[in-house]
Amino acid sequence: MSLARHELPDLVAAREAIASGRRSAADLMARSLAAADTPACAGAYLRCFDGLARTTAAAVDAQRAQGAPLPPLAGLAVSIKDLFDIAGQPTTAASASLADVAPAAADCPAVARLRAAGAALTGHTNLSEFAFSGVGTNPHHGTPVNAGTLALEPTPRIPGGSTSGGATTVAAGAAWAALGSDTGGSIRIPAALQGLVGFKNTQRLTPLDGCIPLSGTLDTSCLITPSVRDAVLLHEVLAARRVALLVRPLRLLRLAVPTTLMLDDLEPAVAQAFDEVLRRLRDAGARIDEIELPPLQRLAALNAQGGFAAAESWAWHRARLAERADRYDARVAMRIRRGQAIGAADYLDLLQARRAWIAEVEAAIAPYDAMLSPTVPMVAPPVAPLLTDDEAFFATNARLLRNPSVVNFLDGCALSLPCQAPGQLPVGLMVWAGAMADDRVLSASLAVEAMLAGREGA
C-alpha cells in the first residue's frame, strides 16, 4: 500500500475524503511527496515542483474552509510528462539534445485545464526520449522503476513507455494521475505493465498544442489513473466535456474479441488472465463474439517504411539531428532517420490507405459496443537485457506496440484496465472501439472493472 494512497483507492475517493473533512489536501500532498522519495518512484521525475504542489494544496484547503466549492481535482497530485509545456519550466522530452531549451512562456492547454480544475502539479516526468518506444528506457536519465511489479518481486522490470515516469508516479503513490501522450500505446502500455488504468481518448477531443510531437497524425493527450472512474473524471477535465455514461448490465452489452493478430503469441500469464475475464463476462450474461478482422494483418505492410511516426518525426527533428546527433539516444536517432526515405507521394499514399483501412475496420466493428483484447501480449520483462541488446530491445518494443497501435491507426479510443489475479504480475485488458465511441468504451470499462472487483451491480 503506497504512502499517498493509504486507505484511499483512487482520486475520486481522495476528493471525497477532502470534501467531507476527513482529510486535508495538504495532508494528502505530504503523503504524495513522501512517496516520490521512495525507491518505488526512483527515476520517475526529471524535475519536481514540490513547493508549487504544496501551495496549490494549501489553497484548496483554504477555499474549503471558507465554504467555497471544491474544484474537481481538489489540490491532489498530478504528474506531467516532459512533453507538455508548463509555464516557467523547460520542456525537454527527456532528451539531452534539449537540455538548454528556454523555459516555456505559458502552460499548454492540457496543463492549463488540469491546473484550472485544481490539480497540484508535482513535476515533469521521465519518458522514452521523444516518446520513441513502448519499453520505457532512457539512456540520459535512467529508466524509471516499475512500481507495479516491484511490490510483487525484486526483479527490476521495464516500466513500459513512453509514459514510463508518469505510470511509475501513479503506481508508487506519488501522483493520483499522470498526464501523458499515446501515439501507439504510450499510455496503455505502461498502465498495463504496472497494473493501472490508461485511457486513450479519440485524438480530436483533447488539445495537443504545446506538446512536443512524435506524430501529429497519431499523438493523443490523455492520462493514467488508478481506476476507471478516475479516467472518466480526468477525461472530462482534459477534454472539457461531460461523459454520458450508459449504465447497463453486462448482459445487455454486445462485445467482440478480434482473433486476427491481437491474440497471437500471448504469454501464458496473459492468455490465462484474458481467458478468465472472458469466462467471467460470459457467466455474467455478456454476449461475446469472436470475429476475424483481416485488415489488421495489413498494418505491418502499411507501416513498413516507419509510418507516420518516422515521416513526421523526421520533419520535426531533421535540423536538430544534423547538429546534435551525439545528444540523441542512438536507438531513437536511428528510427527518426527512417523518415528520410519517405517521400511526399509515399506520405500521401499512406494517408489515403489509412482512410480506406479505417472505413473497412469501422464497418466490421460497428455492430458491437466494444472490442476486447489483451493490451499487450506479455507481462513486463526484466529490464537489464534490454539496455544492451538492440535486437532484444526492438523485438520487445514491436511486441508491446502491436495491439495498442491498432487503435491509434484506427483513430479510435481504448482503455486498458488491470485484469490479473491477485499476487500475479500485471496484465492489461483493452476495451476499444472506433472514433468518438469514448463514452461507450468508458461505460463498458466501468462495468468490467466492477465485475472484476466483485462489486454489486456489475
C-alpha positions in Angstrom: 0.0 0.0 0.0 1.5 3.3 -1.1 2.1 6.2 1.3 -0.1 8.5 -0.8 -3.0 6.1 -1.2 -3.1 4.8 2.3 -6.7 3.6 2.6 -7.9 5.6 -0.3 -8.0 3.7 -3.6 -8.2 6.4 -6.2 -8.5 10.2 -6.8 -12.3 10.2 -6.6 -12.1 8.7 -3.1 -9.4 11.2 -2.1 -11.5 14.0 -3.3 -14.5 12.7 -1.3 -12.3 12.5 1.8 -11.2 16.1 1.4 -14.8 17.3 0.7 -16.0 15.5 3.9 -13.2 16.9 6.0 -11.8 13.5 6.8 -8.6 14.5 5.1 -6.9 17.7 4.0 -5.4 18.4 0.6 -2.2 19.4 2.4 -2.0 16.0 4.3 -2.6 14.0 1.1 0.0 16.1 -0.7 2.5 15.4 2.0 1.9 11.7 1.5 2.4 12.0 -2.3 5.6 13.9 -1.9 6.9 11.3 0.6 6.1 8.5 -1.8 8.0 10.4 -4.5 11.2 10.0 -2.4 10.8 6.2 -2.0 12.7 3.5 -4.1 9.4 2.6 -5.8 9.4 6.0 -7.5 13.1 6.1 -8.5 13.8 7.6 -11.8 10.2 8.8 -12.4 10.7 12.6 -12.1 13.1 14.8 -14.1 12.2 17.9 -12.2 10.0 18.3 -9.1 7.6 21.1 -8.2 7.2 20.4 -4.5 6.7 24.0 -3.5 4.1 24.7 -6.2 2.3 21.5 -5.3 2.1 22.3 -1.6 0.9 25.8 -2.3 -1.9 24.5 -4.5 -3.0 22.0 -1.9 -2.9 24.6 0.8 -5.0 27.0 -1.3 -7.7 24.3 -1.8 -7.8 23.7 1.9 -8.3 27.5 2.5 -11.0 27.7 -0.1 -12.9 24.8 1.5 -12.5 26.4 5.0 -14.2 29.5 3.5 -17.1 27.4 2.1 -16.1 27.7 -1.5 -16.9 24.8 -3.9 -14.2 22.2 -4.1 -12.5 22.1 -7.5 -12.8 18.8 -9.4 -9.2 17.7 -8.7 -9.2 19.1 -5.2 -5.5 20.0 -4.9 -4.4 16.4 -5.5 -1.1 15.4 -7.0 -0.9 15.1 -10.8 2.4 14.5 -12.7 3.1 15.8 -16.2 5.1 14.0 -18.9 8.1 16.1 -20.0 6.5 16.7 -23.4 4.0 19.2 -22.2 4.8 22.9 -21.6 4.5 24.2 -18.0 5.0 27.9 -17.5 8.5 28.7 -16.2 9.8 25.2 -16.8 11.8 23.8 -19.7 10.2 21.0 -21.8 13.0 18.6 -22.8 11.3 15.4 -23.9 13.8 13.6 -21.6 16.5 14.3 -24.2 20.0 15.7 -23.8 19.5 17.5 -27.1 17.0 19.9 -25.5 18.9 20.3 -22.2 19.5 24.0 -22.9 16.0 24.9 -24.1 14.4 28.0 -22.7 11.5 27.7 -20.1 8.0 27.7 -21.5 6.3 31.0 -21.5 2.9 29.6 -20.7 1.1 26.4 -19.8 0.0 24.3 -22.7 -3.8 23.9 -22.9 -3.8 20.4 -21.4 -1.8 21.6 -18.4 -3.9 24.7 -18.1 -7.1 22.7 -17.9 -5.7 20.4 -15.2 -4.5 23.4 -13.2 -7.8 25.2 -13.6 -9.5 22.1 -12.2 -7.4 22.2 -9.1 -4.6 19.8 -10.0 -1.4 20.2 -7.9 1.4 19.7 -10.4 4.2 17.7 -8.8 6.7 17.6 -11.6 7.8 16.8 -15.1 8.2 13.0 -15.5 10.8 10.9 -17.3 9.9 9.1 -20.6 11.4 7.2 -23.6 13.3 10.0 -25.3 10.9 12.0 -27.5 8.3 9.3 -26.7 10.1 6.8 -29.1 9.3 3.4 -27.6 6.9 1.3 -25.6 9.8 -0.1 -23.4 10.4 3.0 -21.3 14.2 3.0 -21.1 16.2 6.3 -21.2 20.0 6.5 -21.6 20.2 10.1 -20.4 18.2 10.0 -17.2 17.9 6.3 -16.4 14.9 4.0 -16.5 12.1 4.5 -14.0 11.2 1.7 -11.7 8.2 -0.5 -12.5 6.5 0.2 -9.2 3.6 -2.2 -10.0 5.9 -5.3 -10.2 8.4 -4.1 -7.5 5.6 -4.6 -5.0 5.4 -8.3 -6.0 9.0 -9.3 -6.6 12.5 -7.8 -6.5 13.5 -8.3 -10.2 13.7 -4.9 -11.9 11.3 -4.9 -14.9 10.6 -2.4 -17.6 8.1 0.3 -16.7 6.6 0.5 -20.1 6.7 3.5 -22.3 6.8 6.0 -23.4 4.9 7.5 -20.4 7.2 5.5 -18.1 7.8 8.0 -15.4 4.1 9.0 -15.3 3.0 5.5 -14.8 5.5 5.0 -12.0 4.4 8.1 -10.1 0.8 6.7 -10.0 1.8 3.1 -9.2 4.2 4.4 -6.5 1.5 6.6 -5.0 3.4 9.9 -5.8 0.5 11.1 -8.0 -3.2 10.4 -8.4 -3.0 10.8 -12.1 -0.4 11.3 -14.8 -0.7 13.4 -18.0 0.9 11.7 -20.9 0.7 11.1 -24.6 -0.3 8.0 -26.6 0.9 7.6 -30.2 1.0 3.8 -30.5 0.2 2.8 -26.9 2.3 5.1 -24.8 -0.4 5.5 -22.1 -1.9 2.0 -22.3 1.4 0.0 -22.3 2.8 1.4 -19.1 -0.6 1.2 -17.5 -0.9 -2.5 -18.4 2.6 -3.3 -17.2 2.2 -1.5 -13.9 -1.4 -2.5 -13.0 -3.1 0.8 -13.8 -5.8 2.3 -15.9 -4.8 4.1 -19.1 -7.4 5.8 -21.3 -6.6 6.8 -24.8 -9.5 9.0 -26.0 -10.3 9.9 -29.5 -7.5 12.2 -30.6 -9.6 15.2 -31.6 -11.1 15.5 -28.2 -8.1 16.8 -26.3 -5.6 19.6 -27.2 -2.1 18.8 -28.4 -0.8 22.4 -28.6 2.3 23.0 -26.5 3.2 19.3 -26.6 6.4 18.1 -28.4 5.2 15.9 -31.2 6.1 12.4 -32.2 3.4 12.1 -34.9 0.8 14.8 -35.3 -1.4 12.3 -37.0 -1.5 9.8 -34.2 -0.5 11.6 -30.9 -3.2 11.8 -28.3 -3.1 13.8 -25.0 -4.5 11.5 -22.2 -4.0 10.2 -18.7 -3.0 7.3 -16.5 -5.2 6.8 -13.3 -5.7 4.2 -10.6 -9.4 3.5 -11.6 -11.9 3.8 -14.5 -14.0 6.3 -12.6 -10.9 8.5 -12.2 -10.4 8.1 -16.0 -13.9 9.4 -16.5 -13.3 12.4 -14.3 -9.9 13.3 -15.7 -11.1 12.9 -19.3 -13.9 15.3 -18.6 -11.3 17.9 -17.3 -8.9 17.3 -20.1 -11.4 17.3 -23.0 -13.7 20.0 -21.4 -16.8 17.8 -22.0 -19.2 15.7 -20.0 -19.1 12.0 -20.4 -22.6 10.5 -21.0 -22.3 7.1 -19.1 -24.5 4.3 -20.3 -25.4 2.4 -17.2 -26.3 -1.0 -18.5 -25.8 -4.5 -17.0 -23.2 -6.7 -18.7 -25.9 -9.0 -20.1 -27.0 -6.1 -22.4 -23.6 -5.4 -23.8 -22.6 -6.8 -27.2 -18.8 -7.3 -27.2 -16.4 -8.9 -29.7 -12.9 -10.4 -29.5 -10.9 -9.9 -32.7 -9.0 -13.1 -33.3 -6.8 -11.7 -36.0 -3.3 -10.5 -34.8 -4.4 -9.4 -31.3 -4.3 -12.9 -29.8 -1.1 -14.0 -31.5 1.9 -15.2 -29.3 0.4 -14.4 -25.9 2.5 -15.3 -22.9 0.8 -17.9 -20.7 0.1 -15.4 -17.9 -1.6 -13.0 -20.4 -3.6 -15.8 -22.1 -4.8 -17.1 -18.7 -5.9 -13.7 -17.4 -7.6 -12.8 -20.6 -9.5 -16.1 -20.9 -10.6 -15.8 -17.2 -12.0 -12.3 -17.9 -14.0 -13.7 -20.9 -15.3 -16.6 -18.8 -16.5 -14.3 -16.1 -18.1 -11.9 -18.6 -20.0 -14.8 -20.2 -21.0 -16.1 -16.8 -22.4 -12.6 -16.1 -24.5 -12.8 -19.3 -22.4 -10.7 -21.6 -22.6 -11.6 -25.3 -19.1 -12.0 -26.7 -18.5 -12.9 -30.3 -15.2 -14.0 -31.7 -14.6 -12.2 -35.1 -11.9 -12.1 -37.7 -10.6 -8.7 -38.7 -8.4 -9.3 -41.8 -7.4 -5.6 -42.2 -5.3 -5.9 -39.1 -2.9 -8.2 -41.0 -2.2 -5.4 -43.4 -1.0 -2.9 -40.8 2.7 -4.1 -40.9 2.8 -3.6 -44.6 1.2 -0.2 -44.4 3.8 1.0 -41.9 6.7 -0.9 -43.4 8.7 2.3 -44.0 8.1 3.6 -40.5 4.7 5.0 -41.0 3.5 8.4 -39.7 6.0 8.4 -36.7 9.0 8.2 -39.0 7.8 10.6 -41.6 6.5 13.3 -39.2 9.3 13.0 -36.7 11.9 13.4 -39.4 10.3 16.6 -40.4 10.4 17.9 -36.8 13.9 16.6 -35.9 16.0 16.8 -39.1 17.7 20.2 -38.4 18.4 19.4 -34.8 19.5 15.9 -35.5 22.1 17.2 -38.0 23.6 19.5 -35.4 23.2 17.4 -32.2 23.1 13.7 -33.2 25.6 12.9 -30.4 23.0 14.1 -27.8 20.3 11.7 -29.0 19.6 8.2 -27.9 21.1 6.2 -30.8 18.1 3.9 -31.0 15.8 6.9 -31.3 18.0 8.7 -33.9 18.0 5.5 -36.0 14.2 5.4 -36.0 13.9 9.1 -36.9 16.3 8.7 -39.8 14.0 6.2 -41.4 11.8 9.1 -42.3 14.3 10.4 -44.8 13.3 7.7 -47.3 9.6 8.6 -47.1 8.7 11.0 -50.0 5.7 13.2 -50.3 4.0 10.8 -52.6 4.6 7.9 -50.1 3.1 10.0 -47.3 0.0 11.0 -49.3 -0.4 7.3 -50.2 -0.3 6.4 -46.6 -2.9 9.0 -45.7 -5.2 7.6 -48.3 -4.6 4.0 -47.4 -5.3 4.8 -43.7 -8.7 6.4 -44.6 -9.7 3.3 -46.6 -8.4 1.0 -43.8 -10.4 2.9 -41.1 -13.6 2.6 -43.1 -13.1 -1.2 -43.5 -12.4 -1.8 -39.8 -15.2 0.5 -38.6 -17.8 -1.3 -40.8 -16.7 -4.6 -39.3 -16.9 -3.5 -35.6 -20.0 -1.3 -35.9 -22.5 -3.9 -34.5 -20.6 -4.0 -31.2 -20.4 -1.8 -28.1 -16.7 -2.5 -27.8 -13.8 -4.8 -28.7 -11.9 -6.8 -26.1 -8.2 -7.7 -26.5 -5.1 -8.1 -24.3 -3.5 -4.6 -24.1 -0.1 -6.2 -24.7 0.8 -9.9 -25.2 3.3 -10.1 -22.4 4.0 -9.2 -18.8 6.8 -6.7 -18.1 10.1 -8.4 -18.9 13.3 -7.8 -16.9 14.9 -4.5 -17.9 18.6 -5.5 -17.8 18.9 -7.4 -21.0 17.1 -4.7 -23.0 19.6 -2.0 -22.0 22.5 -3.5 -24.0 20.9 -5.9 -26.6 19.5 -3.9 -29.5 17.9 -7.0 -31.1 16.0 -7.9 -27.9 15.0 -4.2 -27.4 13.5 -3.8 -30.8 11.7 -7.2 -30.7 10.2 -6.3 -27.3 9.2 -2.9 -28.5 7.4 -4.3 -31.5 5.5 -6.8 -29.4 4.4 -4.1 -26.9 3.2 -1.7 -29.6 1.4 -4.3 -31.8 -2.0 -4.4 -30.1 -2.4 -0.8 -28.9 -1.2 0.8 -32.1 -4.1 -0.7 -33.9 -6.4 1.8 -32.1 -4.2 4.8 -33.0 -4.2 3.9 -36.6 -7.9 3.5 -36.4 -8.3 7.0 -34.9 -10.2 5.2 -32.2 -10.4 5.1 -28.4 -9.3 2.5 -25.9 -9.0 1.9 -22.2 -6.6 -0.6 -20.5 -7.5 -1.9 -17.1 -5.8 -4.5 -14.9 -7.2 -8.0 -15.1 -4.6 -10.3 -13.4 -5.4 -12.4 -10.4 -4.2 -11.1 -7.0 -0.5 -11.6 -6.5 0.3 -12.0 -10.2 2.3 -9.7 -12.4 0.1 -7.0 -14.0 -1.9 -7.9 -17.2 -3.9 -5.3 -19.1 -7.4 -5.8 -20.7 -8.0 -3.4 -23.6 -11.6 -2.2 -24.2 -11.7 -0.4 -27.5 -13.8 1.0 -30.3 -13.6 3.5 -33.2 -13.6 7.2 -33.2 -15.9 9.1 -30.9 -17.1 6.0 -29.1 -15.4 7.2 -25.9 -18.5 7.2 -23.8 -19.3 3.6 -24.8 -15.8 2.5 -24.0 -15.7 4.2 -20.6 -19.2 2.8 -19.8 -18.2 -0.7 -20.7 -14.9 -0.4 -18.8 -16.7 0.7 -15.7 -18.9 -2.4 -15.9 -16.0 -4.7 -16.5 -14.0 -3.2 -13.7 -16.9 -3.6 -11.3 -17.3 -7.2 -12.3 -13.6 -7.9 -11.7 -13.8 -6.2 -8.3 -16.9 -8.3 -7.4 -19.0 -5.2 -6.8 -22.8 -5.5 -6.9 -24.5 -4.0 -9.9 -21.8 -5.2 -12.3 
